[in-house]
Amino acid sequence: MLSKEQADEKVSQKWLRVNMVFEVIGVKEEVAQVALKDLMNKLDNDKRVGLYHTEYSDIAKIENPTKQIKEGFSQICETKLAVKSLENLVDLVMEYGPAGIEVTEPARIEISVGEAQTIANSVSQMIHRFAAAGIGGLLFIKEKIK
């Protein structure tokens, strides 16, 4: 894990400062806790990220977290990190699935056409993977676009 000063240095080198919130739900208290810690360890070791703060909530018992599960356990982790680029941020969101994201710095981001194209293609590939797995689909526009 980085220090706040190391993260500040990365942000001064045009990395993005980002807050992310992660939530896990498990059928047992220990399952939720271990899953979230494993996810944070993986994020901390990701070269595209400089993780410098984690704050874990207490584990909460929840009723009917899904249709198949009557009782579960939830834990949340609030993180602060530096992310190398907007492209990396989009990839991280698709890979790690945070519940919430806040980009706090810089106030303005400028990207090249190539980076915009890469981001759009990454999102498109994810949608096609969902459709192929039968857990989502492609949207078709019915009305004529003006």
Buried (B, 14 or more C-beta within 10 A) or exposed (E): BBEEEEBBBBBEEEBBBBBBBBBBBBBEBEBBBBBBBEBBEEBBEBEBBBBBBBEBEEBEEEEEBEEEEEEBBBBBBBBBBBBBBBBBBBBBBEEBEBEEEEBEBEEEEEEEEEBEEBBEEBBEEBBEEEEEEEEEEEEEEEEEEE
